[in-house]
Every structure is written in structure tokens, then in C-alpha cells.
């Protein structure tokens, strides 16, 4: 919340060296995504695809593996892993080719990356504050 309230708005920026560093960091991260909307759309689609594959694998493992004999379970798991790796490679190749579905909503993508930028800035702020504290204590 502090990043969102005290760092993100230009008029509320804290007037010290930590606040200035965080403001610059936040602005540079935000600019990465605003300057190249296709990049953030591509990254969001890749993240959603990865989440879907993980859920798909979990579902298959939970529901399919128990239905086969113990002797075949290991072989089935290996086959599932190879199939999912092949699917992942195909999805990665389509992302390189630029085949991003037109149904991806810009609003959803922006919201996700807005949260990412805030989280990254907060993590950077924690590192800066820890260094300051360490310098004072030591």
C-alpha cells in the first residue's frame, strides 16, 4: 500500500534518497510495460498458459494415475511429463511467432502487471531499507 500511496503518485513522492530511488525504480518498471504493450500482453499470456499447464498436469495426475495398475503408473507419469513438455514447447514457439490470441483483454493484463510493478518496487524498497538499517546498526 505504501508503494501505491507514497511512491506511485508523483505528487506524493517521499522527499528523501530512498523515496527518490524507489520512484525512479517504479517509473522505469512501469515504462517497460507501457512503452511496449505487446510485451506485457505476451508475458501475461505466457504466465496464464503456464498456470493452465500446471493445473492440467495436477488434474491428470490426481485423476488418471490412480486408475492404472502400479506397474503402469511410472510409465504413464513419464508419458504425461513428455506430453506436457511438448505442449509447453509448442506454446513457447507460438509466443515467439507472435500468435497472441486477440481475446486477451488489455485491462486484465495491465492490472496484473500493475501489481507486479508494485510488488517489485516493494521488494526493492525492502532491500534499500535493510541496507540503510544495516548501515546504521553496524
MODELLER restraints for C-alpha pairs under 7 A, 6 or more apart:
rsr = mdl.restraints
at = mdl.atoms
rsr.add(forms.Gaussian(group=physical.xy_distance, feature=features.Distance(at['CA:3:A'], at['CA:118:A']), mean=6.37, stdev=0.5))
rsr.add(forms.Gaussian(group=physical.xy_distance, feature=features.Distance(at['CA:3:A'], at['CA:122:A']), mean=6.33, stdev=0.5))
rsr.add(forms.Gaussian(group=physical.xy_distance, feature=features.Distance(at['CA:4:A'], at['CA:118:A']), mean=6.84, stdev=0.5))
rsr.add(forms.Gaussian(group=physical.xy_distance, feature=features.Distance(at['CA:6:A'], at['CA:12:A']), mean=5.28, stdev=0.5))
rsr.add(forms.Gaussian(group=physical.xy_distance, feature=features.Distance(at['CA:6:A'], at['CA:13:A']), mean=5.41, stdev=0.5))
rsr.add(forms.Gaussian(group=physical.xy_distance, feature=features.Distance(at['CA:6:A'], at['CA:14:A']), mean=6.46, stdev=0.5))
rsr.add(forms.Gaussian(group=physical.xy_distance, feature=features.Distance(at['CA:7:A'], at['CA:13:A']), mean=5.00, stdev=0.5))
rsr.add(forms.Gaussian(group=physical.xy_distance, feature=features.Distance(at['CA:7:A'], at['CA:14:A']), mean=6.90, stdev=0.5))
rsr.add(forms.Gaussian(group=physical.xy_distance, feature=features.Distance(at['CA:7:A'], at['CA:19:A']), mean=6.83, stdev=0.5))
rsr.add(forms.Gaussian(group=physical.xy_distance, feature=features.Distance(at['CA:7:A'], at['CA:22:A']), mean=6.77, stdev=0.5))
rsr.add(forms.Gaussian(group=physical.xy_distance, feature=features.Distance(at['CA:7:A'], at['CA:23:A']), mean=5.52, stdev=0.5))
rsr.add(forms.Gaussian(group=physical.xy_distance, feature=features.Distance(at['CA:8:A'], at['CA:23:A']), mean=6.84, stdev=0.5))
rsr.add(forms.Gaussian(group=physical.xy_distance, feature=features.Distance(at['CA:8:A'], at['CA:26:A']), mean=6.92, stdev=0.5))
rsr.add(forms.Gaussian(group=physical.xy_distance, feature=features.Distance(at['CA:13:A'], at['CA:19:A']), mean=6.42, stdev=0.5))
rsr.add(forms.Gaussian(group=physical.xy_distance, feature=features.Distance(at['CA:22:A'], at['CA:121:A']), mean=6.56, stdev=0.5))
rsr.add(forms.Gaussian(group=physical.xy_distance, feature=features.Distance(at['CA:22:A'], at['CA:125:A']), mean=6.37, stdev=0.5))
rsr.add(forms.Gaussian(group=physical.xy_distance, feature=features.Distance(at['CA:25:A'], at['CA:121:A']), mean=6.64, stdev=0.5))
rsr.add(forms.Gaussian(group=physical.xy_distance, feature=features.Distance(at['CA:26:A'], at['CA:117:A']), mean=6.71, stdev=0.5))
rsr.add(forms.Gaussian(group=physical.xy_distance, feature=features.Distance(at['CA:26:A'], at['CA:121:A']), mean=5.77, stdev=0.5))
rsr.add(forms.Gaussian(group=physical.xy_distance, feature=features.Distance(at['CA:29:A'], at['CA:117:A']), mean=6.10, stdev=0.5))
rsr.add(forms.Gaussian(group=physical.xy_distance, feature=features.Distance(at['CA:30:A'], at['CA:117:A']), mean=6.38, stdev=0.5))
rsr.add(forms.Gaussian(group=physical.xy_distance, feature=features.Distance(at['CA:33:A'], at['CA:39:A']), mean=6.84, stdev=0.5))
rsr.add(forms.Gaussian(group=physical.xy_distance, feature=features.Distance(at['CA:33:A'], at['CA:40:A']), mean=5.65, stdev=0.5))
rsr.add(forms.Gaussian(group=physical.xy_distance, feature=features.Distance(at['CA:40:A'], at['CA:109:A']), mean=6.96, stdev=0.5))
rsr.add(forms.Gaussian(group=physical.xy_distance, feature=features.Distance(at['CA:41:A'], at['CA:109:A']), mean=6.15, stdev=0.5))
rsr.add(forms.Gaussian(group=physical.xy_distance, feature=features.Distance(at['CA:42:A'], at['CA:95:A']), mean=6.92, stdev=0.5))
rsr.add(forms.Gaussian(group=physical.xy_distance, feature=features.Distance(at['CA:42:A'], at['CA:100:A']), mean=6.75, stdev=0.5))
rsr.add(forms.Gaussian(group=physical.xy_distance, feature=features.Distance(at['CA:44:A'], at['CA:109:A']), mean=6.05, stdev=0.5))
rsr.add(forms.Gaussian(group=physical.xy_distance, feature=features.Distance(at['CA:65:A'], at['CA:73:A']), mean=5.82, stdev=0.5))
